């Protein structure tokens, strides 16, 4: 899950980036709002964490601009502004959630998971695909009742493909979901991860649509998100 963090406080931003990466997210961090707008035009993100007190543009103005231009990604405002009017303004501007600093990382993680679930039409916390169960809170995966050990990138890739089962995702889309701006990645990294996932589950779990990308077929009626 790739997150765009927009926070001008260097100490807080650096700490959040490290903590969120440790929680399994791919995190790109910007300290100004206008570069964030440019980043959203060129890259894909599952959600954005947005501070309101930015040095170049007020966060609410940035959010309104994003919504006017049709950007639908979930936005979580994270700010020191704690007045009721500020909360109402943030939600009315188009934010999906509003948290006040200081905050608990555990709560931030839970809110991010909920935002992304809702954006993908998933109401429940555990993602199920056939005999594969994915537990986002603990980043654990089981298959046929047995735990499957995955690398962080294998886990992210499996979660991305299953959460969008039935949709073909290009190699570039998958690579963007796995690697941030500061991450080095081999040109064949996605293919290598897919090869390993097929070995750890079954060979036709992930199908290659030649010249287009990769897909996990739509699950049958027994494959669903559940508590």
MARSE-594349 format. One record per atom (N, C-alpha, C): z negated, y negated, x negated; residue in one letter. Coordinates in Angstrom, 2 decimals, m for minus. Example, Ala and Ser with C-alpha at 12.3 -4.5 7.8 and 13.67 -1.06 7.14 Angstrom:
R|pz|py|px|rest
R|m7.80|5.69|m13.19|A .
R|m7.80|4.50|m12.30|A .
R|m7.80|3.30|m13.20|A .
R|m7.08|2.25|m12.85|S .
R|m7.14|1.06|m13.67|S .
R|m7.87|m0.03|m12.90|S .
***
This chain:
R|pz|py|px|rest
R|0.00|1.18|m0.84|X .
R|0.00|0.00|0.00|X .
R|0.00|m1.24|m0.89|X .
R|1.02|m2.07|m0.74|X .
R|1.16|m3.24|m1.60|X .
R|0.67|m4.48|m0.88|X .
R|m0.26|m5.20|m1.52|X .
R|m0.91|m6.37|m0.93|X .
R|m0.56|m7.61|m1.75|X .
R|m0.29|m8.71|m1.05|X .
R|m0.14|m10.01|m1.72|X .
R|m1.44|m10.78|m1.54|X .
R|m2.08|m11.11|m2.65|X .
R|m3.32|m11.87|m2.65|X .
R|m3.02|m13.30|m3.06|X .
R|m3.38|m14.26|m2.21|X .
R|m3.16|m15.68|m2.49|X .
R|m4.52|m16.35|m2.54|X .
R|m4.99|m16.60|m3.76|X .
R|m6.36|m17.10|m4.00|X .
R|m6.35|m17.95|m5.27|X .
R|m6.81|m19.20|m5.17|X .
R|m6.73|m20.09|m6.33|X .
R|m7.94|m20.02|m7.24|X .
R|m9.03|m19.41|m6.78|X .
R|m10.21|m19.25|m7.63|X .
R|m9.94|m18.12|m8.62|X .
R|m9.87|m18.47|m9.92|X .
R|m9.44|m17.51|m10.93|X .
R|m10.43|m16.34|m11.04|X .
R|m11.71|m16.66|m11.08|X .
R|m12.70|m15.59|m11.23|X .
R|m12.70|m14.66|m10.02|X .
R|m12.66|m15.24|m8.83|X .
R|m12.66|m14.43|m7.62|X .
R|m11.36|m13.64|m7.50|X .
R|m10.24|m14.29|m7.76|X .
R|m8.95|m13.60|m7.65|X .
R|m8.83|m12.44|m8.60|X .
R|m9.26|m12.66|m9.84|X .
R|m9.20|m11.59|m10.84|X .
R|m10.09|m10.42|m10.43|X .
R|m11.29|m10.73|m9.95|X .
R|m12.20|m9.67|m9.52|X .
R|m11.69|m8.92|m8.31|X .
R|m11.10|m9.64|m7.36|X .
R|m10.55|m8.98|m6.17|X .
R|m9.37|m8.10|m6.52|X .
R|m8.51|m8.59|m7.40|X .
R|m7.35|m7.79|m7.79|X .
R|m7.80|m6.48|m8.41|X .
R|m8.75|m6.54|m9.32|X .
R|m9.25|m5.32|m9.97|X .
R|m9.90|m4.39|m8.96|X .
R|m10.73|m4.96|m8.08|X .
R|m11.45|m4.13|m7.12|X .
R|m10.50|m3.47|m6.12|X .
R|m9.52|m4.22|m5.65|X .
R|m8.57|m3.65|m4.69|X .
R|m7.67|m2.61|m5.33|X .
R|m7.30|m2.84|m6.57|X .
R|m6.52|m1.82|m7.28|X .
R|m7.33|m0.54|m7.44|X .
R|m8.61|m0.70|m7.73|X .
R|m9.49|0.47|m7.86|X .
R|m9.62|1.20|m6.53|X .
R|m9.43|0.47|m5.42|X .
R|m9.50|1.08|m4.09|X .
R|m8.17|1.70|m3.66|X .
R|m7.17|1.64|m4.53|X .
R|m5.92|2.32|m4.25|X .
R|m4.77|1.44|m3.83|X .
R|m4.96|0.12|m3.82|X .
R|m3.89|m0.78|m3.43|X .
R|m3.07|m1.20|m4.65|X .
R|m1.80|m1.52|m4.40|X .
R|m0.99|m2.24|m5.37|X .
R|m1.13|m3.71|m5.04|X .
R|m1.63|m4.52|m5.97|X .
R|m1.99|m5.91|m5.66|X .
R|m1.25|m6.88|m6.58|X .
R|m0.52|m7.81|m5.97|X .
R|0.06|m8.92|m6.70|X .
R|m0.69|m10.18|m6.30|X .
R|m1.08|m10.98|m7.30|X .
R|m1.98|m12.12|m7.07|X .
R|m1.28|m13.41|m7.47|X .
R|m1.33|m14.38|m6.55|X .
R|m0.81|m15.72|m6.81|X .
R|m1.90|m16.74|m6.52|X .
R|m1.88|m17.86|m7.25|X .
R|m2.91|m18.88|m7.10|X .
R|m2.45|m20.07|m6.27|X .
R|m1.20|m20.07|m5.86|X .
R|m0.65|m21.16|m5.05|X .
R|0.11|m20.60|m3.86|X .
R|0.28|m21.45|m2.85|X .
R|0.89|m20.99|m1.62|X .
R|2.40|m20.94|m1.63|X .
R|3.06|m21.96|m2.21|X .
R|4.52|m21.99|m2.18|X .
R|5.15|m20.83|m2.95|X .
R|4.62|m20.44|m4.12|X .
R|5.14|m19.22|m4.76|X .
R|4.95|m17.98|m3.90|X .
R|3.91|m17.97|m3.06|X .
R|3.71|m16.83|m2.16|X .
R|4.84|m16.75|m1.15|X .
R|5.27|m17.90|m0.64|X .
R|6.39|m17.92|0.30|X .
R|7.65|m17.37|m0.36|X .
R|7.88|m17.77|m1.61|X .
R|9.05|m17.26|m2.35|X .
R|8.93|m15.76|m2.57|X .
R|7.72|m15.28|m2.87|X .
R|7.53|m13.85|m3.12|X .
R|7.82|m13.02|m1.87|X .
R|7.43|m13.53|m0.72|X .
R|7.67|m12.80|0.53|X .
R|9.15|m12.72|0.86|X .
R|9.93|m13.66|0.36|X .
R|11.37|m13.63|0.60|X .
R|12.08|m12.61|m0.28|X .
R|11.45|m12.26|m1.42|X .
R|12.12|m11.35|m2.36|X .
R|11.53|m9.95|m2.40|X .
R|10.24|m9.80|m2.06|X .
R|9.55|m8.53|m2.16|X .
R|8.96|m8.13|m0.81|X .
R|8.60|m6.86|m0.69|X .
R|7.99|m6.35|0.54|X .
R|6.51|m6.06|0.30|X .
R|5.68|m6.49|1.25|X .
R|4.24|m6.27|1.17|X .
R|3.75|m5.70|2.51|X .
R|2.71|m4.88|2.43|X .
R|2.13|m4.32|3.65|X .
R|1.24|m5.33|4.35|X .
R|0.64|m6.26|3.59|X .
R|m0.26|m7.27|4.17|X .
R|m0.48|m8.37|3.14|X .
R|m1.01|m9.49|3.63|X .
R|m1.35|m10.61|2.74|X .
R|m2.79|m11.04|3.00|X .
R|m3.52|m11.29|1.91|X .
R|m4.84|m11.90|1.97|X .
R|m4.67|m13.36|1.57|X .
R|m5.06|m14.28|2.44|X .
R|m4.73|m15.69|2.25|X .
R|m5.98|m16.57|2.26|X .
R|m6.18|m17.29|1.17|X .
R|m7.19|m18.34|1.12|X .
R|m6.62|m19.58|1.79|X .
R|m7.47|m20.43|2.34|X .
R|m6.98|m21.64|3.00|X .
R|m6.96|m22.85|2.09|X .
R|m7.87|m22.92|1.14|X .
R|m7.97|m24.08|0.26|X .
R|m7.14|m23.87|m0.99|X .
R|m5.84|m24.07|m0.86|X .
R|m4.92|m23.88|m1.97|X .
R|m4.52|m25.24|m2.55|X .
R|m4.18|m25.30|m3.83|X .
R|m3.92|m26.59|m4.47|X .
R|m2.60|m27.25|m4.08|X .
R|m1.62|m26.49|m3.60|X .
R|m0.31|m27.08|m3.32|X .
R|0.01|m27.21|m1.84|X .
R|m0.57|m26.37|m1.00|X .
R|m0.32|m26.41|0.43|X .
R|m1.52|m25.79|1.13|X .
R|m1.92|m26.38|2.24|X .
R|m3.03|m25.81|2.99|X .
R|m2.63|m24.44|3.53|X .
R|m3.56|m23.50|3.48|X .
R|m3.24|m22.14|3.89|X .
R|m2.78|m22.03|5.33|X .
R|m3.34|m22.84|6.22|X .
R|m2.90|m22.81|7.61|X .
R|m1.46|m23.29|7.75|X .
R|m1.10|m24.31|6.99|X .
R|0.29|m24.80|7.03|X .
R|1.24|m23.73|6.52|X .
R|0.83|m23.03|5.46|X .
R|1.65|m21.94|4.93|X .
R|1.81|m20.83|5.97|X .
R|0.72|m20.48|6.63|X .
R|0.77|m19.41|7.63|X .
R|1.67|m19.79|8.80|X .
R|1.54|m21.02|9.27|X .
R|2.41|m21.46|10.38|X .
R|3.88|m21.42|9.97|X .
R|4.16|m21.81|8.75|X .
R|5.53|m21.78|8.26|X .
R|6.07|m20.34|8.22|X .
R|5.23|m19.42|7.75|X .
R|5.63|m18.01|7.71|X .
R|5.96|m17.49|9.10|X .
R|5.12|m17.79|10.06|X .
R|5.34|m17.29|11.41|X .
R|6.57|m17.94|12.04|X .
R|6.79|m19.23|11.78|X .
R|7.99|m19.88|12.31|X .
R|9.25|m19.24|11.76|X .
R|9.19|m18.79|10.51|X .
R|10.36|m18.19|9.87|X .
R|10.49|m16.71|10.18|X .
R|9.60|m16.19|10.99|X .
R|9.75|m14.83|11.47|X .
R|9.06|m13.74|10.67|X .
R|8.23|m14.10|9.71|X .
R|7.52|m13.08|8.93|X .
R|6.42|m12.46|9.79|X .
R|6.43|m11.13|9.88|X .
R|5.53|m10.42|10.77|X .
R|4.42|m9.67|10.03|X .
R|4.39|m9.73|8.70|X .
R|3.40|m8.93|8.00|X .
R|1.99|m9.35|8.39|X .
R|1.04|m8.42|8.42|X .
R|m0.34|m8.76|8.75|X .
R|m0.92|m9.72|7.73|X .
R|m1.66|m10.72|8.20|X .
R|m2.29|m11.71|7.34|X .
R|m3.78|m11.74|7.64|X .
R|m4.56|m11.58|6.59|X .
R|m6.01|m11.69|6.69|X .
R|m6.44|m12.95|5.96|X .
R|m6.98|m13.91|6.69|X .
R|m7.52|m15.12|6.06|X .
R|m8.88|m14.81|5.46|X .
R|m9.05|m15.20|4.21|X .
R|m10.32|m15.01|3.50|X .
R|m10.71|m16.36|2.91|X .
R|m11.73|m17.00|3.46|X .
R|m11.99|m18.39|3.15|X .
R|m13.47|m18.72|3.25|X .
R|m13.83|m19.86|2.68|X .
R|m15.20|m20.36|2.80|X .
R|m15.39|m21.17|4.08|X .
R|m14.33|m21.48|4.78|X .
R|m14.43|m22.25|6.02|X .
R|m15.00|m21.36|7.12|X .
R|m16.24|m21.64|7.52|X .
R|m16.93|m20.74|8.43|X .
R|m17.21|m21.32|9.80|X .
R|m16.73|m22.54|10.08|X .
R|m16.96|m23.14|11.38|X .
R|m16.14|m22.43|12.45|X .
R|m16.63|m22.48|13.69|X .
R|m15.92|m21.83|14.80|X .
R|m14.51|m22.41|14.96|X .
R|m14.39|m23.73|14.84|X .
R|m13.07|m24.36|14.99|X .
R|m12.11|m23.85|13.92|X .
R|m12.60|m23.61|12.70|X .
R|m11.74|m23.09|11.63|X .
R|m11.27|m21.68|11.97|X .
R|m12.16|m20.86|12.48|X .
R|m11.78|m19.49|12.85|X .
R|m10.72|m19.50|13.95|X .
R|m10.94|m20.34|14.95|X .
R|m9.98|m20.42|16.05|X .
R|m8.63|m20.91|15.55|X .
R|m8.65|m21.94|14.68|X .
R|m7.40|m22.47|14.15|X .
R|m6.66|m21.42|13.34|X .
R|m7.38|m20.64|12.57|X .
R|m6.75|m19.60|11.77|X .
R|m6.08|m18.55|12.62|X .
R|m6.76|m18.11|13.66|X .
R|m6.19|m17.10|14.55|X .
R|m5.02|m17.67|15.34|X .
R|m5.15|m18.90|15.79|X .
R|m4.06|m19.53|16.54|X .
R|m2.84|m19.79|15.67|X .
R|m3.05|m19.96|14.36|X .
R|m1.94|m20.20|13.45|X .
R|m1.14|m18.93|13.17|X .
R|m1.72|m17.77|13.53|X .
R|m0.98|m16.53|13.35|X .
R|m1.65|m15.50|12.48|X .
R|m2.90|m15.74|12.07|X .
R|m3.58|m14.72|11.28|X .
R|m3.97|m13.54|12.17|X .
R|m4.06|m12.37|11.56|X .
R|m4.45|m11.16|12.29|X .
R|m5.93|m10.88|12.18|X .
R|m6.57|m11.48|11.20|X .
R|m8.01|m11.32|11.01|X .
R|m8.51|m12.50|10.19|X .
R|m9.83|m12.71|10.22|X .
R|m10.44|m13.87|9.57|X .
R|m11.77|m13.44|9.00|X .
R|m11.93|m13.56|7.69|X .
R|m13.20|m13.23|7.02|X .
R|m13.69|m14.44|6.25|X .
R|m15.01|m14.56|6.20|X .
R|m15.64|m15.69|5.53|X .
R|m16.28|m15.23|4.23|X .
R|m16.10|m16.02|3.17|X .
R|m16.75|m15.75|1.89|X .
R|m18.20|m16.23|1.98|X .
R|m19.13|m15.55|1.30|X .
R|m18.95|m14.31|0.53|X .
R|m18.75|m13.12|1.46|X .
R|m18.20|m12.05|0.93|X .
R|m17.82|m10.91|1.74|X .
R|m18.16|m9.63|1.00|X .
R|m18.17|m8.53|1.73|X .
R|m18.37|m7.21|1.13|X .
R|m17.02|m6.54|0.97|X .
R|m16.76|m6.01|m0.22|X .
R|m15.47|m5.36|m0.48|X .
R|m15.24|m4.20|0.47|X .
R|m16.27|m3.47|0.82|X .
R|m16.13|m2.33|1.73|X .
R|m15.58|m2.79|3.08|X .
R|m16.08|m3.93|3.57|X .
R|m15.59|m4.45|4.85|X .
R|m14.15|m4.94|4.71|X .
R|m13.83|m5.60|3.60|X .
R|m12.46|m6.06|3.38|X .
R|m11.49|m4.88|3.37|X .
R|m11.85|m3.80|2.69|X .
R|m11.01|m2.61|2.66|X .
R|m10.79|m2.06|4.07|X .
R|m11.86|m1.99|4.85|X .
R|m11.75|m1.46|6.21|X .
R|m10.86|m2.34|7.07|X .
R|m10.99|m3.64|6.92|X .
R|m10.16|m4.55|7.72|X .
R|m8.69|m4.45|7.30|X .
R|m8.43|m4.31|6.03|X .
R|m7.05|m4.15|5.57|X .
R|m6.45|m2.87|6.13|X .
R|m7.20|m1.79|6.08|X .
R|m6.68|m0.53|6.62|X .
R|m6.37|m0.67|8.11|X .
R|m7.25|m1.34|8.84|X .
R|m7.03|m1.51|10.28|X .
R|m5.80|m2.38|10.54|X .
R|m5.63|m3.45|9.76|X .
R|m4.46|m4.33|9.95|X .
R|m3.16|m3.55|9.75|X .
R|m3.11|m2.79|8.68|X .
R|m1.87|m2.06|8.37|X .
R|m1.63|m0.97|9.39|X .
R|m2.69|m0.27|9.83|X .
R|m2.53|0.75|10.87|X .
R|m1.91|0.14|12.12|X .
R|m2.47|m0.98|12.57|X .
R|m1.97|m1.59|13.80|X .
R|m0.53|m2.05|13.63|X .
R|m0.19|m2.57|12.45|X .
R|1.17|m3.05|12.23|X .
R|2.19|m1.92|12.28|X .
R|1.73|m0.69|12.00|X .
R|2.62|0.48|12.02|X .
R|2.42|1.33|13.27|X .
R|1.66|0.81|14.22|X .
R|1.48|1.52|15.48|X .
R|0.56|2.71|15.39|X .
R|m0.34|2.72|14.42|X .
R|m1.27|3.84|14.24|X .
R|m2.66|3.38|14.66|X .
R|m3.19|3.98|15.70|X .
R|m4.48|3.54|16.23|X .
R|m5.67|4.17|15.50|X .
R|m5.46|5.35|14.91|X .
R|m6.59|6.11|14.37|X .
R|m6.63|6.06|12.85|X .
R|m7.78|6.49|12.31|X .
R|m8.05|6.30|10.90|X .
R|m7.48|7.38|10.00|X .
R|m7.27|8.58|10.53|X .
R|m6.75|9.68|9.72|X .
R|m5.30|9.91|10.10|X .
R|m4.45|9.98|9.11|X .
R|m3.02|10.18|9.35|X .
R|m2.70|11.66|9.23|X .
R|m2.10|12.20|10.28|X .
R|m1.79|13.64|10.31|X .
R|m0.28|13.84|10.43|X .
R|0.23|14.73|9.57|X .
R|1.63|15.12|9.65|X .
R|1.69|16.63|9.48|X .
R|1.92|17.33|10.58|X .
R|1.87|18.79|10.52|X .
R|0.52|19.25|10.00|X .
R|0.53|19.98|8.91|X .
R|m0.71|20.49|8.32|X .
R|m1.20|19.61|7.17|X .
R|m0.63|18.43|7.05|X .
R|m1.07|17.46|6.03|X .
R|m1.95|16.42|6.69|X .
R|m3.13|16.22|6.15|X .
R|m4.05|15.19|6.62|X .
R|m4.30|14.20|5.48|X .
R|m4.18|12.92|5.78|X .
R|m4.41|11.86|4.81|X .
R|m5.60|11.04|5.29|X .
R|m6.59|10.85|4.41|X .
R|m7.80|10.09|4.72|X .
R|m7.78|8.81|3.90|X .
R|m7.28|7.69|4.47|X .
R|m7.14|6.46|3.68|X .
R|m8.44|5.93|3.11|X .
R|m9.55|6.10|3.83|X .
R|m10.80|5.53|3.34|X .
R|m11.21|6.15|2.01|X .
R|m11.06|7.45|1.87|X .
R|m11.45|8.14|0.64|X .
R|m10.26|8.47|m0.26|X .
R|m9.04|8.22|0.24|X .
R|m7.81|8.54|m0.48|X .
R|m7.72|10.04|m0.80|X .
R|m8.20|10.84|0.13|X .
R|m8.13|12.29|m0.01|X .
R|m7.02|12.84|0.87|X .
R|m6.43|13.96|0.44|X .
R|m5.36|14.61|1.17|X .
R|m5.65|16.10|1.25|X .
R|m5.43|16.69|2.42|X .
R|m5.54|18.14|2.54|X .
R|m4.24|18.69|3.11|X .
R|m3.96|19.94|2.76|X .
R|m2.79|20.64|3.28|X .
R|m3.22|22.06|3.64|X .
R|m3.02|22.42|4.88|X .
R|m3.45|23.71|5.40|X .
R|m4.94|23.94|5.16|X .
R|m5.70|22.85|5.26|X .
R|m7.15|22.92|5.13|X .
R|m7.67|22.86|3.71|X .
R|m6.78|22.80|2.73|X .
R|m7.19|22.77|1.33|X .
R|m6.92|21.40|0.72|X .
R|m7.85|20.94|m0.12|X .
R|m7.68|19.66|m0.79|X .
R|m6.51|19.73|m1.77|X .
R|m5.72|18.67|m1.79|X .
R|m4.58|18.57|m2.71|X .
R|m4.84|17.41|m3.66|X .
R|m4.80|17.69|m4.95|X .
R|m5.05|16.65|m5.93|X .
R|m3.76|15.90|m6.22|X .
R|m3.77|14.59|m5.95|X .
R|m2.61|13.75|m6.18|X .
R|m2.96|12.63|m7.16|X .
R|m1.99|12.20|m7.92|X .
R|m2.18|11.01|m8.74|X .
R|m2.18|9.79|m7.80|X .
R|m2.69|8.64|m8.24|X .
R|m2.67|7.45|m7.37|X .
R|m1.30|7.11|m6.84|X .
R|m0.27|7.22|m7.68|X .
R|1.08|6.87|m7.22|X .
R|1.63|7.94|m6.27|X .
R|1.31|9.18|m6.49|X .
R|1.74|10.22|m5.56|X .
R|1.09|10.01|m4.20|X .
R|m0.19|9.65|m4.21|X .
R|m0.88|9.38|m2.95|X .
R|m0.23|8.21|m2.21|X .
R|0.01|7.11|m2.91|X .
R|0.62|5.94|m2.26|X .
R|1.99|6.27|m1.69|X .
R|2.77|7.04|m2.43|X .
R|4.12|7.38|m1.98|X .
R|4.07|8.27|m0.74|X .
R|3.20|9.27|m0.77|X .
R|3.06|10.16|0.38|X .
R|2.61|9.38|1.61|X .
R|1.63|8.52|1.45|X .
R|1.14|7.72|2.58|X .
R|2.23|6.82|3.13|X .
R|3.00|6.21|2.26|X .
R|4.07|5.30|2.70|X .
R|5.13|6.06|3.49|X .
R|5.55|7.21|2.98|X .
R|6.60|7.98|3.65|X .
R|6.12|8.57|4.98|X .
R|4.90|9.09|5.00|X .
R|4.40|9.68|6.24|X .
R|4.11|8.60|7.29|X .
R|3.58|7.47|6.86|X .
R|3.28|6.41|7.83|X .
R|4.55|5.85|8.45|X .
R|5.69|6.06|7.77|X .
R|6.98|5.62|8.31|X .
R|7.92|6.80|8.52|X .
R|7.36|7.93|8.91|X .
R|8.18|9.13|9.10|X .
R|9.28|8.86|10.12|X .
R|10.44|9.40|9.84|X .
R|11.59|9.16|10.69|X .
R|12.43|7.97|10.26|X .
R|11.96|7.23|9.26|X .
R|12.69|6.06|8.75|X .
R|13.12|6.32|7.32|X .
R|14.38|6.03|7.01|X .
R|14.87|6.17|5.65|X .
R|14.43|4.96|4.84|X .
R|13.78|5.21|3.71|X .
R|13.33|4.15|2.80|X .
R|14.12|4.24|1.51|X .
R|14.64|3.12|1.07|X .
R|15.43|3.11|m0.15|X .
R|14.54|3.31|m1.36|X .
R|15.15|3.64|m2.46|X .
R|14.40|3.80|m3.71|X .
R|13.70|2.50|m4.08|X .
R|14.39|1.36|m3.89|X .
R|13.79|0.07|m4.22|X .
R|12.59|m0.23|m3.33|X .
R|12.69|0.10|m2.05|X .
R|11.56|m0.12|m1.15|X .
R|10.35|0.71|m1.58|X .
R|10.59|1.95|m1.94|X .
R|9.49|2.82|m2.37|X .
R|8.90|2.34|m3.68|X .
R|9.75|1.91|m4.59|X .
R|9.25|1.43|m5.88|X .
R|8.41|0.17|m5.70|X .
R|8.84|m0.70|m4.78|X .
R|8.06|m1.91|m4.53|X .
R|6.70|m1.59|m3.94|X .
R|6.62|m0.54|m3.13|X .
R|5.34|m0.17|m2.53|X .
R|4.37|0.41|m3.56|X .
R|4.91|0.91|m4.67|X .
R|4.09|1.58|m5.69|X .
R|3.70|0.68|m6.84|X .
R|4.57|m0.25|m7.20|X .
R|4.37|m1.01|m8.44|X .
R|4.39|m2.50|m8.19|X .
R|3.39|m3.20|m8.74|X .
R|3.34|m4.65|m8.67|X .
R|4.09|m5.28|m9.82|X .
R|4.04|m6.61|m9.88|X .
R|4.78|m7.33|m10.91|X .
R|4.31|m6.99|m12.32|X .
R|3.03|m6.68|m12.45|X .
R|2.47|m6.44|m13.79|X .
R|2.52|m4.98|m14.19|X .
R|3.00|m4.12|m13.30|X .
R|3.02|m2.69|m13.59|X .
R|4.34|m2.29|m14.22|X .
R|4.25|m1.54|m15.29|X .
R|5.46|m0.98|m15.88|X .
R|5.83|0.31|m15.18|X .
R|7.11|0.51|m14.91|X .
R|7.55|1.72|m14.23|X .
R|8.86|2.19|m14.83|X .
R|8.95|3.48|m15.10|X .
R|10.20|4.05|m15.57|X .
R|11.24|3.99|m14.45|X .
R|12.50|3.93|m14.82|X .
R|13.56|3.78|m13.84|X .
R|13.63|4.95|m12.86|X .
R|13.16|6.13|m13.29|X .
R|13.21|7.31|m12.43|X .
R|11.82|7.68|m11.88|X .
R|10.90|6.72|m11.87|X .
R|9.52|7.02|m11.47|X .
R|9.44|7.56|m10.05|X .
R|10.16|6.96|m9.11|X .
R|10.10|7.41|m7.72|X .
R|10.57|8.86|m7.61|X .
R|11.68|9.17|m8.28|X .
R|12.21|10.53|m8.23|X .
R|11.23|11.54|m8.82|X .
R|10.54|11.16|m9.87|X .
R|9.55|12.04|m10.49|X .
R|8.40|12.31|m9.53|X .
R|7.89|11.25|m8.89|X .
R|6.79|11.43|m7.94|X .
R|7.21|12.31|m6.76|X .
R|8.43|12.11|m6.26|X .
R|8.91|12.92|m5.14|X .
R|9.02|14.38|m5.56|X .
R|9.51|14.63|m6.76|X .
R|9.59|16.00|m7.27|X .
R|8.20|16.66|m7.27|X .
R|7.19|15.94|m7.74|X .
R|5.84|16.49|m7.79|X .
R|5.28|16.73|m6.39|X .
R|5.55|15.82|m5.46|X .
R|5.05|16.00|m4.09|X .
R|5.68|17.22|m3.43|X .
R|6.96|17.43|m3.66|X .
R|7.62|18.61|m3.09|X .
R|6.99|19.89|m3.62|X .
R|6.61|19.90|m4.89|X .
R|5.99|21.08|m5.48|X .
R|4.59|21.30|m4.92|X .
R|3.87|20.22|m4.65|X .
R|2.49|20.35|m4.20|X .
R|2.39|20.66|m2.70|X .
R|3.45|20.37|m1.94|X .
R|3.47|20.67|m0.51|X .
R|4.58|21.68|m0.22|X .
R|5.76|21.23|0.12|X .
R|6.88|22.16|0.32|X .
R|8.18|21.40|0.07|X .
R|9.21|22.14|m0.25|X .
R|10.42|21.55|m0.84|X .
R|11.16|20.59|0.06|X .
R|11.14|20.84|1.39|X .
R|11.91|19.96|2.27|X .
R|11.03|18.95|3.00|X .
R|9.82|18.71|2.48|X .
R|8.97|17.67|3.07|X .
R|9.66|16.31|3.00|X .
R|10.18|15.99|1.82|X .
R|10.85|14.70|1.59|X .
R|12.34|14.98|1.40|X .
R|13.16|14.42|2.24|X .
R|14.59|14.69|2.18|X .
R|15.35|13.49|1.60|X .
R|16.36|13.80|0.85|X .
R|17.19|12.78|0.21|X .
R|18.42|12.52|1.07|X .
R|18.58|11.27|1.51|X .
R|19.79|10.87|2.23|X .
R|20.70|10.22|1.20|X .
R|21.71|10.93|0.79|X .
R|22.53|10.52|m0.35|X .
R|23.06|9.09|m0.18|X .
R|22.83|8.30|m1.20|X .
R|23.32|6.93|m1.21|X .
R|22.50|5.95|m0.39|X .
R|21.46|6.46|0.28|X .
R|20.64|5.59|1.14|X .
R|19.19|5.56|0.69|X .
R|18.56|6.73|0.62|X .
R|17.16|6.76|0.22|X .
R|16.50|8.07|0.58|X .
R|15.22|7.99|0.93|X .
R|14.42|9.18|1.19|X .
R|13.74|9.06|2.55|X .
R|13.48|10.23|3.15|X .
R|12.87|10.24|4.47|X .
R|11.98|11.47|4.62|X .
R|10.85|11.29|5.29|X .
R|10.08|12.40|5.84|X .
R|10.43|12.43|7.32|X .
R|11.01|13.52|7.82|X .
R|11.47|13.55|9.22|X .
R|10.34|13.24|10.19|X .
R|10.72|12.73|11.35|X .
R|9.74|12.42|12.39|X .
R|8.92|13.66|12.71|X .
R|7.61|13.48|12.77|X .
R|6.74|14.62|13.06|X .
R|6.92|15.07|14.50|X .
R|6.64|16.36|14.76|X .
R|6.71|16.84|16.13|X .
R|5.48|16.37|16.90|X .
R|5.40|16.73|18.14|X .
R|4.33|16.20|19.01|X .
R|2.95|16.60|18.55|X .
R|2.86|17.62|17.71|X .
R|1.54|18.05|17.22|X .
R|1.11|17.26|16.00|X .
R|2.04|16.48|15.41|X .
R|1.72|15.70|14.22|X .
R|1.45|14.29|14.67|X .
R|0.24|13.82|14.49|X .
R|m0.16|12.53|15.04|X .
R|m1.30|11.97|14.22|X .
R|m1.56|10.70|14.40|X .
R|m2.75|10.10|13.79|X .
R|m3.95|10.45|14.67|X .
R|m5.07|10.76|14.02|X .
R|m6.22|11.14|14.82|X .
R|m7.49|10.68|14.13|X .
R|m8.58|10.72|14.85|X .
R|m9.86|10.38|14.26|X .
R|m10.35|11.53|13.40|X .
***
